[in-house]
Amino acid sequence: MEAMPALAGEIRDFLVASCSKTGGHLGPNLGVVELTMAAHRVFESPRDRILFDTGHQSYVHKILTGRADGFVGLRQRGGISGYPAQGESEHDVIENSHASTVLSYADGLAKAYRLRGEDRHVVAVVGDGALTGGMCWEALNNIAAGDLPVVIIVNDNGRSYAPTIGGLANHLATLRLNPSYEKVLDAVKEALGRTPLVGPPMYEVLHAIKRGMKDAVAPQAMFDDLGIKYVGPVDGHDIDAMMSALERAKRFGGPVIVHAVTRKGFGYRPAEGDEDDCLHSPPAFDPQTGLPLKSGGTRWTGVFADELVAVADERPDIVGITAAMAIPTGVNKLAAKYPERVYDVGIAEQHAATSAAGLAIGGLHPVVAVYATFLNRAFDQVLLDVAMHKLPVTFVLDRAGITGPDGPSHYGIWDLSVFSVVPGIRIAAPRDAATLREEFREAVAVEDGPTIVRFPTGAVPADIPALERVGGVDVLARDERKDILLVAVGAFGQLAMETAERLRGQGFGVTVVDPRWVTPVPGVLADMAAKHRLVVSVEDGVRSGGFGDSLARLLRDNGVNVPLRDFGVARDWHPYGTRQELLTDLGLNAQDLSRDITESVLRLTEGTEVRV
Ligand SMILES: Cc1ncc(C[n+]2csc(CCOP(=O)(O)OP(=O)(O)O)c2C)c(N)n1
């Protein structure tokens, strides 16, 4: 037991050293070192299940379950995942890294063990940020109704990326900031020490303390009102305190909330002192200073952030919404200038969409900025609450397409398929900074329905000027000979230009176009296609139901019988790695594309004179 604090220190040093090389979710993991150690001491993983909401804070769990060696390849191709991964360890079950799901998994798992007659505990670690997501409350409502042995560790560090917002967060903050907090801790400790019995009598003692200090312990009342037993607040960096709280929770046998107060980034000064997000997920950095090793060029997010402010300067009806990610989506810039015109709704994408609908009904034009992968959650809200009401809401999807080290759940590859079925929606995919500004302005000018503007992660490429604009479509390259019409979605404009260059070298005449607005597919593409021998589409999204499918439908509907090859991301679960590595694996590079397209053209010309 004496060795525990020393081990905690070693784990922290290891986390800093390893994340400084690979990048990763440093801040959250520094905050859960003792909490995770205590959970592993008190419960018997994998017999008892220890689950992590989102999973970004599972590094300590990985280290304790024999995977420290894998950290040299953390989040890199062929290395270990940044989230729990079934393939890595029998200690991992949940691979989902979208927030606020863990309590529902825990509810189901515990029910399954009960029905199968297995005596196993389920421990769910959930952050105060994740608790702002509605699913958590749906789950709590169900867990509270039963007597399943679910131990919920609320990892309360007061932060999502930025400080957690909302009523719940305010309650928790009141508790943390209240000078009587220390007294509460002492009183709880003392009461627990004096209580020989576990189970209900212990909680009666707690209850009495709670009543006595009602104002200071508002969250207890809140959790208690749900009907779930509550232990806490516990100092989440005190291993002994955490272990004794968890032991009591375990012995109780029914659902219990253990409220651990922790500090994000604990024990590493650059993380503790980082006001933005406590080094939530830095890229490789200098371990002495916490500063990133290389600073990239202008990013897509930055271009959007500046344009949002510029448009808001001109239009007082523009308001911004973020789901707990103001800095990563660039909405913080708008908030800095017009704080009253930005709403951080918590990790609540569904609520964000319908709240935006309300704002739009009220006469404003909301801009909801989220990562592409997270808007999937709000499909029904976009469909019915926004689109059916023909409301002017603009969704800005950052990190669209293949993203990289966060792996399969974080790829923004579904939006084109999922949202293109929504009646009346318009989706734009800019190819560079200039078109991002232009298409964003076009989007916020739409007044009779939702719009989406989607762009990838990373540095924005150099502008590709259009030769001309025909029927809303930008022509980027053309040729006297009309062999191939290459239709490039969004940021793949650059890729298409390189591919066309190679095809030209093979003797083919290539027209490259950027549709700009991909949903609905511009009708002029049917006319353009009819003039070529082969149509090729290339998109940074899943092929099934994507732009290529919509283009094929347009051609069919217009009786254009020119063959079409659609390139995009296979409908599959793709591993993590860098964006470039993954695109290469998917054959989405100029070399592979030009080879595949050449083969297609040659097949067309079989039996006729081949021109290469
Ligand atoms: C549905 C969804 N929206 C947004 C995110 C991005 N995200 C990852 S971690 C995080 C903050 C989580 O805060 P909390 O649960 O308190 O954990 P902490 O990082 O503070 O330990 C957010 C917003 C996500 N993973 N899932």
The ligand as a MOL file (V3000), in Angstrom:
LIG
                    3D

  0  0  0     0  0            999 V3000
M  V30 BEGIN CTAB
M  V30 COUNTS 26 27 0 0 0
M  V30 BEGIN ATOM
M  V30 1 C -20.6710 12.9410 -28.5800 0
M  V30 2 C -19.3230 13.5510 -28.3420 0
M  V30 3 N -19.1670 14.8870 -28.4370 0
M  V30 4 C -17.9490 15.4280 -28.2220 0
M  V30 5 C -16.8780 14.6490 -27.9110 0
M  V30 6 C -15.4910 15.2700 -27.7650 0
M  V30 7 N -14.9910 15.1270 -26.4010 0 CHG=1
M  V30 8 C -14.1080 14.1720 -26.0700 0
M  V30 9 S -13.6820 14.2150 -24.4570 0
M  V30 10 C -14.6620 15.5630 -24.1910 0
M  V30 11 C -14.7080 16.1800 -22.8180 0
M  V30 12 C -15.1240 15.1670 -21.8180 0
M  V30 13 O -15.1660 15.7700 -20.5610 0
M  V30 14 P -15.2850 14.8310 -19.2890 0
M  V30 15 O -16.2920 13.7630 -19.5160 0
M  V30 16 O -15.5080 15.6950 -18.1060 0
M  V30 17 O -13.8790 14.1100 -19.2100 0
M  V30 18 P -12.4380 14.7720 -18.9110 0
M  V30 19 O -11.7740 14.8910 -20.2550 0
M  V30 20 O -12.6410 16.0870 -18.2470 0
M  V30 21 O -11.7530 13.7850 -18.0520 0
M  V30 22 C -15.3190 15.9470 -25.3420 0
M  V30 23 C -16.2290 17.0990 -25.4640 0
M  V30 24 C -17.0930 13.2680 -27.8270 0
M  V30 25 N -16.0970 12.4050 -27.5680 0
M  V30 26 N -18.3150 12.7470 -28.0350 0
M  V30 END ATOM
M  V30 BEGIN BOND
M  V30 1 1 1 2
M  V30 2 1 2 3
M  V30 3 2 2 26
M  V30 4 2 3 4
M  V30 5 1 4 5
M  V30 6 1 5 6
M  V30 7 2 5 24
M  V30 8 1 6 7
M  V30 9 2 7 8
M  V30 10 1 7 22
M  V30 11 1 8 9
M  V30 12 1 9 10
M  V30 13 1 10 11
M  V30 14 2 10 22
M  V30 15 1 11 12
M  V30 16 1 12 13
M  V30 17 1 13 14
M  V30 18 2 14 15
M  V30 19 1 14 16
M  V30 20 1 14 17
M  V30 21 1 17 18
M  V30 22 2 18 19
M  V30 23 1 18 20
M  V30 24 1 18 21
M  V30 25 1 22 23
M  V30 26 1 24 25
M  V30 27 1 24 26
M  V30 END BOND
M  V30 END CTAB
M  END
